[in-house]
Amino acid sequence: MTDNNQPTDIYYSTGETILDQKLGGRFSDEKKGIPGGSIVLVYGPPESNLSTLFAQKMLLNLLEENPNSRAYYMHSSRPQHVIIKEFHAYNWHIDKFQQTNRWNFIDMWDITSSHVASSSKIGKIDIRRKTYLKQAFKKMEEDYKTNGTTCFSVIDNLLWLKEDEFDTHASKLLDFFKELTDIIVNVGGVHFFVLPKGILVEIAQNIIISMANGIIEFSREIIGNKNQDRISIVKMMGVSYESEVLDITPDQTVGLRIESTGKL
């Protein structure tokens, strides 16, 4: 593959007009959207599910707008049938993509951070979610190299890093993200990592923040008797972006309504 065809030279529309305007749309017709090969950290308060809904909608939008593509949804916070209900609640239909093998669920919910006995004499084998995660990205890499398939993914919650006691090993965590980054640069596509604020130890959180190519941050405040949720692009390497704070609201018609805070 030549340098001119590297997946990182591609920009992917988010499928949301106002976000694309903030992601280079005001500056360039060609370089707008999320750059290929990006790890995007979706970072928000743990009491809100909007960061997860946003990642789900982004994955669906990317799949719909890119015909030769495949989605990988890696879930550790809820079982698969619950996630499917979440999609259906907003009339986001993934069934057609599942039927055509364009949507894959990677189950990390039923994987525990435990040791299982090996049948050989080497004793016990350490089974952790990071192994499944790495295997999934290797599968994406093979899919891209063999079929030219663009792969998009969501890791629905990084809380498992704490359960695996991985967040307290800074050097190992850094090495792990370096490995993933090397694979993702080859795979291209866009890959969303959802992280609730304040869950991991500070050094682990800072490692993930620094390794991510992009950060989309959610915030929540109470105005009157209502929750006001907002979203902003904090970081997006490889594209000229505007970091204006935007209002975001669940909507049964469009799924998520994203508007300028100055709309009124």
C-alpha positions, 0 to 999 in steps of 0.5 A, a space after each residue: 500500500 502506498 503512502 497516498 492510500 493510507 487510511 489516515 489521509 481520509 476524513 470521515 463525516 460525523 453525520 451531524 452537520 453542526 459537528 462537521 462544521 466545527 471539525 474543519 467544515 468552516 475552513 475546508 471542503 476536503 479536510 472536514 470531519 474526523 481524520 482516519 486512524 483516530 482514537 476519539 475519547 468520549 469523556 463525560 459525567 458518570 451520571 449521564 448516558 449521553 456520552 454512550 448514546 453519542 458514541 452509538 450514534 456516531 458509529 451508526 452514522 459512520 457505517 451508514 455513510 461508508 458502504 465498504 465498512 464494518 462496525 465493532 461494538 465492544 461492550 463491557 458495561 452491559 450485556 448485548 441484549 440491553 445495548 440493542 434495546 438502547 438502539 431500538 429506543 431511538 429507532 436506530 436500526 442495526 439489524 440490517 447491518 447485523 444481517 449483512 455481517 457489517 456489525 459485530 458485537 465483541 462481548 467483554 461483559 461476560 469476561 472476568 478478570 480471573 485466572 483459568 486453569 490450563 490443560 498444559 503444565 504451564 499452570 494458569 493463564 491470565 484472561 483479561 479484557 485487554 486480550 479480547 480488545 487487542 484481538 478485535 483490533 487485530 481482526 480489524 487490521 486483517 479485514 482492512 489488509 485482506 478486503 480493504 474494509 474500513 473498520 469503525 469501533 466503540 469501546 463502550 466503557 473503560 471501567 474494566 481497566 479498574 476491574 482488571 487493576 490495569 489503571 494502576 500500572 502506568 507503564 503497562 497501560 502506556 505500552 498497551 495504548 501504544 500497541 493499539 495506536 500502531 494498529 489503528 494507524 494501519 486500520 484507519 477508520 474512527 474508534 471511540 473510547 467512552 470514559 466516565 470522568 473520575 472513574 480511573 486513577 488520575 495518572 491512568 486518566 491522563 495517559 488515555 487523554 494524552 494518547 487520544 487523537 481527539 477528545 469530545 467532552 460532555 458536561 451537565 448542569 442543572 438549570 431550573 428543574 432541568 438537566 442541561 447537557 453540553 458537548 465540546 470538541 476539546 481536541 482533534 488532531 489533524 483537522 482545524 476545529 472550533 471548540 465552541 460549546 454546544 447543547 445536546 439533547 436526546 430526541 426520539 426523532 433524530 436521536 440526538 439534537 446538537 445545537 449551538 448554545 447561542 441558538 436563541 
